[in-house]
Amino acid sequence: MSDAYERPERRALAEVETLVRHATEELTVWRRRCLRAEGELQELRARAPGGKAPDPVQARARLAELEQENVVLQQRLAAVREKVAALSSRLAFLERGMTEPA
């Protein structure tokens, strides 16, 4: 007679242990994220006047505004660089014309 019989609760217990292990890992990840977020909040409070952290929704909106403003400024800067390059080449042309004998 072989001992091929496995108690049904063993399989269920193994599944529960696996689920608990996965839940514990997930909880660990969430705990790290929470601690990191709390640390960032404390850092914001330390930097903010009066120790009051900014509203996250307002901070995100302001960040979006600043990013859009940055895009516009980058475009303006590129346009100015093009104009400076054009003026520089015109100036170089005029300087060559002045140094050549007539």
Secondary structure, 3 states (H helix, E strand, C coil): CCCCCCCHHHHHHHHHHHHHHHHHHHHHHHHHHHHHHHHHHHHHHHHCHHHCCCCHHHHHHHHHHHHHHHHHHHHHHHHHHHHHHHHHHHHHHHHHHHHCCC
